[in-house]
Amino acid sequence: MTKNAFVAVVTGGSSGVGRATADYFAASGYDVAVIARGEQGIADTVKELERHGGRALGVSADVADPQQISNAAQRVEEELGPIAVWINCAMTTVLAPVEEMSADEYRRVTEVTYLGTVNGTRAALRYMQERNSGTIVQVGSALALRSIPLQSAYCGAKAAVRAFTDSLRCELLHQKSGVRLTMVQLPAVNTTQFNWARNKFHHRMQPVAPVYQPEVAAKAIYNAAVARLTPREVWLGKSTIMSIVGNMFFPGLLDRMLAKKAWQGQLTDEIEPAMRDDYLFRPLENGHQAHGRFDRQARAKAISVDSRVMGVAAVAVVGLVLRGLCRRR
C-alpha cells in the first residue's frame, strides 16, 4: 500500500465494533490508525490490520482526555498522512439502577462515551477544516433515541452525542464546509462489552435481542463514510428502526413494555464471576477481539435505512391516517 492511500482513524479500535470497523477499512484499502487505552489490545489489532497489506498505527490514549486525543491526531497526520475519515466508536457503560450508580460512574461514562466523541470530533476538525474535506462518523445507538432501564448513563451519553452532532452539522452547513458528518445508530451487537462492562447484578449481562455481529455494524459505518451523498443518520437493524419510529408515536407504550421486558432481558441465568475486572476506569489487557460470547445467536445481516427516508415515510403514514379519519368524519 502506498502513502497515497486514504487514512481512517477509529477510536475504541482494539475491540468490538471499533476493531471490526478498523479491519473493514483496512481490507478496503485504507491505512488505519486505532486509538485505545490498552497496549496489548492495540498491538494485537495492529498486527491484524497489517495482514491486509496497508499501514497500521496504534496509539494509546484515553478519549476522555482532550490533550491525549489531540496528540494522537497529530501523530496520525505525521506518520500516516491526512486523515480522510475519523470514526468515534469508544464507549463504556454500567449496568445498574439509577440509585446504585455513583457520581464517579456517571462522570466516567459521560467522559468516555459523550466527551470522548466531542474530543475526537474536535481533533479531527482541526485538520479537516484546514483542508475543507473529510468525514466524521459518530457511532451511535438506538438507545440515543429510545432509552432503556439500567443503562441511564450510557443512554444519556448517546443522546448527548446525537444532540452535539446535530448542532455541529448546522454549523458546518452555515460555514458551507466540505467536511461531512454522519451518525450510525446501532442495534445490539455481539461485542466484548458484555464481558467487560461494570455490572451491579449477580447475573451476567447480555444484549437485548435481536443481536448482530460486529461486522454488520462495520459495513454500515464504512458505507456511511464513503457514500457519495452522506446520510444524515443511518438506522441499522429492524429493531433500531422499530424502536425509533415507535418512540415517535407511542413513547408511553414503549415505557411500559421496556419496564416489563428490558430489565430481565439484559441479564442471563449465568452467575457473574466474583471480583470480575471491568474496563470503566482502566484498560483490560486480555480478550481484545471484535466478537463477544453470543456468536450462536448473532445475525450476520441487517437492513439499514437513511433516517431521512424513514422520516418522510413516517410523515406519509401519519398523513394517510389523518386523511382517513377526516373522511370518516
N, C-alpha and C positions, 0 to 999 in steps of 0.2 A: 504493500500500500504506500503510495507517495504522500509527501507532505501536503499535497493539494487536496487531500480528502477532507470532507466536511467533519467538523468536530462536534460531538454531543457530550453533554455533562449530565450525569444522573446523581442526585443526592439520595442518600439511603440506598446506594447502588450495590451493596455487598450481600444483600439477601432479599427474598420475597419478590414483590413486583419490581422493585428497583433493579435487582440483579437480572431478572428476566428481560427487562427493558434494555438494560445495558447490552445484554447478549444479542437482543434483536437488532439494535442499531449497529453493533459490531459486525453481525452477519450480513447486514445490508450495506456494508462498505464504509461505515463511519469510523473515524478514530474516536475512542471513547474514554472519558475520564469519569471515574467513580469517586464520590465523596462519601465517607462514612467514618465511624469512630475507631472500630477495632482493626488493628494492624493485620491480624491473621486473616480475617474475612476479606480485607482489601487485597492482600497478597494472593489469596486463592482466586478471587474474582478476576484480577488482572491476568493471571495465568490462563484462565478460561477464555477471556476475551482475546488474548493474543493468538489463540488457536485459529481464529478467523483470518489471520494474516495482516491485520492492521495494527496500529499502535494503540496501546492502552496505558493509562496513567491512573494510579491510585493515590488519593490524597486523604490523609487522616485529619478530620476536622469535625467539630460539633456545629451543626447548623444553627443552634441556638446562640452562638457567638458570632456577631456580625463581622468582627475583625478576622476571625478564622476563615469565614466564608469568602470575604473579600480577598484575603491572601491566597486562598485556594483557587479562586477565579483567575487571579493574576498569574499563578503558576501554570494553569492550563493554557492561558494565552501565550505564555513564554515558551512552553515545552511542546505543545501540540499545535497551536495556531489559533486563529479567530474562532470563537465559539459560535456555531450556527444554531444549535438547539440546546436549551437548558431545561431539564426536567426536574421539577421539585417533587420528590417522592418520599422524603424522610418523614417518618411519623412515629408516634408512640401512643400508648393508651393504658388505661387502668380499668379493670372490670370491678365495679363496686357501686353500691347505692351512694347517693349524694352524701348522706350523713356519715358514711365511713371513709370518705375521701378527706385527705389532709390538704391544707393550703399549699404545701410544697408540691404535692402530687398534681394539683390543678395547675400550679405555676409551670411545672416541668412539661406536662403535656401541651400546654399552650405555647411554651417557648420553642418546643421542637416542632410541633405539628403546624401551628399558625405562624409564629415569628420566624421559624426556620424557613418557611415558604417566602415570607417577606424578605428575609435576609438574602436568600438565594435569588429572588427576583431582582432585588436592587443591585446585587453583584453582577448579574447578567446584563442588566440595563446599562450599567456603567460603560460597557464595551459595545453593546448592540446599538445604543442611541448614537454613539460616535460614528458608526458605520451606517446607521439608518437601515439596519437589516437584522434578521434573527428571529427565532421563535422561542417563546417561553411556554412550557406546558405545565399546568398545575394538576397534579394527580389528586383528584378529589374522591368523593364517595357519595353514594345515595344518601348517606346519613348527614350530608351537608344540607339537604333539603327536607329530610324526614328523620327526625331523631328517634332513638330507641332507648329503653331503660338500661341502666347500668353502664352507659357509655357517655355520661354527660360531658366530661372533659373533652373527649375526642369529638363528639358531635358539635359541641360549641366551637372547637378549633377549626373544624372543617367548614362550618357555616361562616366563620370569620374569614377563611381563605376565599370563599366564594364572594363575599362582600368586598374584600380587598381587591380581588381580581376585576370585579365589575367597575369599581372606582378607577382603577388603573386603565382599564380598557377605554373609558370615557376620556381620560387624559390623553392617551395615545391617539385617539381619534381627533381630539381637539388640536393636537400638535401635528396632525397629518403625518404621523410617524410610520416608517416602514417596518417597525418591529411588530411582530404578530403575537397574539396572546390567545390561549385556549385553555379549557379545563375539561378533564375527562372524569366523569362521575362513575365510580366503580361499584360493582356488586360485591358480595362476599367472595373472597379469593383465598385459595389454599396456600397460605404462606406460613412462615415460621413465627409470625407474631403470636399465634395461639399457643405456642410453646414458651414464648419469651415475655409476654406482657405481664404486668403485675396483676394478680388475681386475688381478691379478698374472699373468695369462696373456697370450700373444701373439695369441690369437684373441678375437673379440668375444663378449660374454655373450648368452645367450638364456634365456627361461623354459623350464622343463620342461613339455612338452605334457601335457594339453591346456591351451590358453591362452584366457582370456576377456577380453572388452572391459571397460574400467573402469566403464562404465555398468551392467553386470551387478552389479558389487560395490556401486555406489552405490545401486541399487534395494534390494539386500538390507540394506544399512546403514539406509536410510530405513525399510524395513518393520519392522526390529527395533526402531528407535527409537520408532515410533508404534504398535506393536502394543498392543492392549488388555491382553493378558497377555504381559508382557515375557518373551521367551525367555531361558533361562539362557545358551545358546550357540547360534549358528546355524552350521551347516556348509554351505558354499556350493560346489557343483560335485561332480560324480560322483567326480572324482579325490580331492577332500578327504575325502569320505565313505569311500571305499575305503581310503585311506591311514590314516585314523584308526582305523577299525574293524579293518583288517588288522593294525595295530600292537598292538591289544589282544590278539590271538590268536597272531600269527606274527611277533613282533618280530625274531627271529633270521633268519628267511627274508627279511624286508624289508631287514635289514642287508646281506645278501649281494646281493640284487637291486640295491639302490641303489649299493653299491660297484662293481658291474659297469656300471650304466647311467647313473647320475646324474652321474658325473664328466664324461664327454664330452658328456652330454646337456645340460649348461649352457653349452657352447661351440659356436660356429658355425665354418664353414670360412673366414669372413672374418677378415682380419688386423686386429688392433686398431690404430687410428691411433697413431703415436708421439707421446709427450708429451701425450696427451689429458688435459684437466682433469677432475676429479671433484668431487663435492659433499660429500665427507666432512667437511672442516674449514671450508669456506667456500661460500657460495651461488654458483650459476651464474646468470648474468643472461640467458641465451638459451635458447630451446627449451622454455619453460614451456607445457605443454599436458597434456591428460588422456591422450592416446594415445601409445604408443611406435611402434616401427617394424614391428610384427607384425600389422598390420591384416588382411592377407590370410589369416592362419591363425587369427585370434582369433574365438571364438564369441560370439554376441550373446545367448545364453540359457543358463541353468544351473538345475539343480534345487537346492533348498535344503531343509534339514530342521532342526527343533529337536533339539538333542542329546539332550533327554530322551526323545523318541520313539525315536531310534536306540538309546539305552541300553536301553530296555525291549525293543526288538526283538532286540538282541544277546543279552540275558539269556534271552529266549524261545527263540531259536535254540539257545543252549547247553543250555538245559533239555531241549529236544526231542532233541538229540543224546545227552545223558546218559541220558535215558529210554530211547532206543532201544538204547543199549549195555547198560543194566541188563536190559532184556527179553531180549536175546540171551544174556546170561549166565544 
